[in-house]
Amino acid sequence: MRTGSNPNFCPPVEEGTVFSLEDENGDTVSLEFLGLVLHGGRRYGFFFPVTEDEPALSSGEVVILEVTAVDDEDQPEEFELVDDDAIADEVYGVFREVAADLYDFL
């Protein structure tokens, strides 16, 4: 099992874990889970969009989603795209710091 370098970071249990989520248009999107950060009393998930050209375990742009609902076991159930650039920059900086041992950042 992978471990995080920070108590506010939850890395993926297994590399290449892909989730299929439904976007606001009802389309299914495949996203590789990179980790979850607790910051400012909120939870933020970091994902990599998976396509035929960019499969899981490759690299590219990171999508940041805020957890907006959890299930009975306190696991993320619903997400919303973080569209505030200041918040996205702040939590991405935290993610880069806590996930530095897992990923190479440019």
C-alpha positions, 0 to 999 in steps of 0.5 A: 500500500502506498503511503502519503508524505503528509497526514493531509494527503491520501495517495491512490492505493494503487497506481493507475486507478481510473474512475468513470465520472459523469460530467455536468452534460451527462457524459462519462469521463475517465479520470486517473486518481492521483490523490486527495488533499485536505486543505482549509477544511475541504477535500480536493481530488487530483485527477488526470483525464484518461483517453486513448492517446493519454492512457493511465500512468502517462502525464499531462494536465491535472484536473482538480475537483472539490469533494462536495458530498460523501457517502455513509463511510465518509468516502467521496461521492460527488465532485465539482470542478474547481474553477477559482484560479486562486484556489486551484493554484493554492491547492495544486501547490499543496498537492505538488509539495505532498506528492513530490515523492510520487510524481515528477512535476515540471 
